[in-house]
């Protein structure tokens, strides 16, 4: 079954992108050209522009503007509303992995920015995500990641704990009860899909209309699939451990004891995550991962699901 690279929904005959997928990137976008830069040139441009752009991170990134009339992206030094992420060597199929993981997150009830895949001129895939720290024509929304909030640096982004992440939400969010439930959903989902790289810089708070809340999710990736022999299950320890985490650790301790989630709220989150995998597996099979990696993604999901919901 052919699927839209943007939203992974089935395509009608003759379609390359679904109309809904295109509209998610811009309401007037009706067609989309391949990115004019091949993977090698994308990586070269990312290196050349690294000190000019406001976006940061280890993975190569490019800032871009979307021209809906022309149906194309233009790479820029500043002012871009989209981030383009080429595949980082030496890993394989990372854009398809991230596009899939973020789409599954949306189906799991997690807020994510508009995102998807864009083919490049050399046949490679580029992951595309719209920046959530921009609003209107010129407005910038204030965002701080949890490393900044806790005084950590890029080099110390793993020197914390999930308990500390919970404390930052409680301390800074305008409505901590709401955001703690959202945090629980995200962390349980990340455990289920094998995303073991949720360090301090992969959580952010967004200030919007005077209210502080969790920013939309970003950088969700089945890193267990990418690394193949990952020895940890969480970048930040829970109860002092990063591996062999159990249902009791996640639900009884973290959700009930540490976050203090009401039983009705917790039950709703668990029901969504318990019942989601059959539909998620259909989406995985429509994804742009190779069949062996689709198989492995599903295997990881099934294994983690049994550990939480057996």
C-alpha atoms as one frame of an Amber mdcrd trajectory, in Angstrom:
protein
   0.000   0.000   0.000   1.422   3.379  -1.025   1.427   6.012   1.709   1.869
   9.759   1.908   5.420  10.591   3.035   4.053  13.408   5.191   1.325  11.731
   7.267   1.706   8.026   6.323  -1.953   7.862   5.292  -2.867   5.722   2.237
  -2.622   7.520  -1.096  -5.241   7.622  -3.811  -4.294   6.605  -7.334  -2.021
   9.150  -8.955  -1.115  10.934  -5.723   2.453  11.458  -4.510   1.387  13.370
  -1.392  -2.072  13.422   0.148  -3.952  16.753   0.125  -4.285  16.555   3.926
  -0.560  15.980   4.296   0.292  18.958   2.117  -2.174  21.207   3.972  -0.588
  20.239   7.297   2.559  22.059   6.143   0.738  25.030   4.605  -2.980  25.618
   3.872  -2.197  26.688   0.275   0.301  23.935  -0.513  -1.039  21.795  -3.383
   2.134  20.203  -4.724   5.679  19.581  -3.591   8.937  19.279  -5.460  11.853
  17.094  -4.428  14.577  18.845  -2.434  17.190  20.093  -4.893  20.073  19.084
  -2.585  21.257  15.482  -2.413  22.296  13.946   0.889  26.012  14.748   0.566
  25.249  18.369  -0.264  22.738  18.597   2.582  25.407  17.449   5.030  27.957
  19.862   3.545  25.522  22.762   3.791  24.701  21.830   7.387  28.407  21.994
   8.277  28.889  25.318   6.498  25.842  26.932   8.097  26.222  25.479  11.608
  27.426  28.741  13.188  24.853  30.896  11.374  21.586  29.228  12.347  19.599
  29.510  15.574  18.908  25.761  15.693  21.380  23.557  17.506  22.023  19.904
  18.163  24.335  17.067  17.313  22.332  15.801  14.347  22.917  17.796  11.117
  20.125  20.306  10.495  19.206  22.908   7.920  16.848  25.861   8.315  14.379
  26.330   5.471  11.421  28.356   4.283   8.545  26.777   2.384   7.372  28.509
  -0.784   3.834  27.160  -1.208   3.225  28.700  -4.644   6.327  26.975  -6.045
   5.920  23.858  -3.900   9.523  23.856  -2.741  11.802  24.478   0.224  14.624
  27.019   0.217  17.515  26.555   2.645  18.332  29.765   4.558  20.737  30.938
   7.249  18.028  32.487   9.427  14.287  33.076   9.501  13.350  29.543   8.510
  10.043  28.124   9.696  11.044  24.515   8.987  13.960  22.314   9.990  15.341
  19.775   7.516  17.246  16.815   8.940  19.262  14.682   6.508  20.303  11.176
   7.421  23.310  11.389   9.791  26.168   9.036   8.907  26.990   6.320   9.819
  23.391   5.445  10.773  20.725   4.270   8.348  17.074   5.195   7.762  16.996
   7.792  10.542  14.619  10.238   8.732  12.084   7.454   8.102  12.440   6.296
  11.720  11.826   9.784  13.123   8.895  10.474  10.787   7.283   7.197  11.834
   7.952   7.663  15.563   6.510  11.172  15.556   3.453  10.006  13.620   2.869
   7.191  16.121   3.208   9.744  18.928   0.405  11.797  17.373  -1.797   8.704
  17.201  -0.972   8.075  20.882  -2.431  11.457  21.861   0.856  13.376  22.074
   1.113  16.885  20.656   3.649  17.015  17.812   4.449  19.723  15.247   3.598
  19.239  11.556   6.282  16.965  10.165   7.004  14.286   7.587   9.383  13.135
   4.876  10.588  14.912   1.765  12.389  13.115  -1.077  15.674  14.627  -2.241
  16.964  14.779  -5.786  19.256  11.769  -5.207  16.415   9.574  -3.895  17.304
   9.936  -0.220  14.756  10.999   2.396  14.898  14.164   4.493  12.957  14.564
   7.735  11.020  17.848   7.817   9.465  19.452  10.907   7.870  22.857  11.350
   9.306  24.979  14.141   6.903  25.371  17.068   8.733  28.439  18.443   7.443
  30.659  15.651   3.979  32.256  15.403   2.443  34.663  12.923   4.754  36.401
  10.460   7.453  37.636  12.809   6.671  36.446  16.336   9.029  34.205  18.263
   7.716  32.202  21.186   9.923  31.783  24.222  11.232  28.219  24.615  13.677
  26.783  27.133  14.829  23.216  27.195  15.258  21.350  30.454  19.047  21.560
  30.287  18.781  25.353  30.335  16.204  25.257  33.135  18.392  23.046  35.319
  21.709  24.751  34.544  23.062  21.804  32.583  25.115  22.028  29.399  25.225
  19.982  26.217  27.977  17.946  27.859  25.934  17.312  31.034  22.502  16.752
  29.476  22.503  13.153  30.725  23.450  14.135  34.297  19.937  14.252  35.720
  16.964  11.955  36.346  13.317  11.559  35.375  12.433  12.611  38.898  14.218
  15.903  38.210  12.314  16.247  34.925   9.068  15.885  36.889  10.236  18.525
  39.369  10.926  21.010  36.558   7.391  20.512  35.249   5.939  21.008  38.724
   8.063  24.117  39.323   7.650  25.992  36.060   4.377  25.007  34.353   1.276
  27.134  34.790  -0.933  24.054  35.178   1.364  21.294  36.459  -1.403  18.731
  36.907  -2.177  18.868  33.186   1.461  18.836  32.136   2.410  15.964  34.457
  -0.200  13.812  32.738   1.242  14.818  29.354   4.742  13.995  30.615   3.656
  10.546  31.761   2.074   9.801  28.384   5.246  10.864  26.553   7.630   8.881
  28.715   5.543   5.709  28.627   5.211   6.033  24.853   8.965   6.531  24.470
   9.610   3.409  26.519   7.193   1.426  24.348   8.820   2.426  21.052  12.406
   2.049  22.251  13.265   5.759  22.433  16.045   5.595  25.005  17.607   9.003
  24.229  15.282  11.402  26.049  17.940  13.548  27.714  17.405  17.028  29.188
  17.620  18.807  25.839  14.793  16.682  24.436  12.248  18.263  26.792  11.263
  21.933  26.512   8.802  24.392  27.989   6.944  26.846  25.767   5.570  30.227
  26.871   2.419  31.051  24.919  -0.172  33.720  25.776   1.418  34.118  29.180
   1.123  30.430  30.072   3.992  27.979  30.476   3.470  24.438  29.227   5.322
  21.513  27.716   6.390  22.291  24.179   5.200  19.913  21.457   7.214  16.704
  21.365  10.290  16.566  19.157  13.267  14.300  18.396  11.236  11.133  19.016
  13.162   8.231  17.521  13.310   4.482  18.022  16.955   4.791  19.047  17.059
   1.122  20.080  16.477   0.335  16.400  19.169   2.788  15.283  21.829   1.631
  17.742  20.833  -2.042  17.392  22.598  -3.098  20.613  21.466  -0.345  22.981
  22.201  -1.330  26.564  19.979   1.297  28.232  16.218   1.850  28.130  16.198
   5.457  29.327  18.721   8.258  28.862  17.856   9.557  32.331  17.592   7.177
  35.279  14.330   6.326  36.984  14.702   5.149  40.567  18.433   5.272  39.906
  18.280   2.813  36.984  18.432   3.154  33.206  17.652  -0.451  32.316  15.457
  -3.365  33.363  12.650  -0.910  34.081   9.377  -2.560  35.044   5.661  -1.821
  35.126   6.060  -1.116  38.841   8.771   1.457  38.127   6.782   3.284  35.484
   3.207   3.064  36.738   3.221   2.434  40.489   6.261   4.533  41.306   6.584
   7.239  38.639   2.971   7.823  37.592   1.199   7.192  40.875   3.748   8.029
  43.566   6.087  10.590  41.995   3.658  12.389  39.671   0.572  11.792  41.789
  -1.700  11.265  38.793  -5.387  10.706  39.632  -6.500   7.149  38.847  -9.023
   8.279  36.245  -6.362  10.242  34.345  -3.838   7.432  34.564  -6.415   4.869
  33.437  -7.115   6.905  30.298  -3.426   7.183  29.420  -2.856   3.465  29.966
  -5.912   2.514  27.905  -4.683   4.588  24.943  -1.212   3.051  25.089  -2.488
  -0.472  25.752  -4.934  -0.430  22.843  -2.802   1.498  20.356  -0.343  -1.089
  18.963  -2.669  -2.877  16.489  -3.252   0.425  14.670   0.360   1.485  15.189
   1.562  -1.693  13.482  -0.505  -0.817  10.401   1.197   2.580  10.321   4.623
   0.969  10.745   3.872  -1.222   7.715   2.988   1.910   5.704   6.180   3.677
   6.772   9.272   4.244   4.658  11.481   2.021   6.777  12.801  -1.078   5.032
  10.883  -4.280   5.779  13.589  -5.699   8.119  13.537  -2.498  10.168   9.744
  -2.484  10.217   9.913  -6.029  11.597  12.435  -5.004  14.265  10.415  -1.886
  15.196   7.340  -4.066  15.775   9.395  -6.601  17.745  10.670  -3.863  20.085
   7.147  -2.473  20.498   5.653  -5.886  21.274   8.381  -6.689  23.808   7.986
  -3.386  25.657   4.192  -3.621  25.508   4.265  -7.028  27.238   6.465  -5.622
  29.995   3.980  -2.863  30.801   0.634  -4.499  30.022   1.178  -8.244  30.527
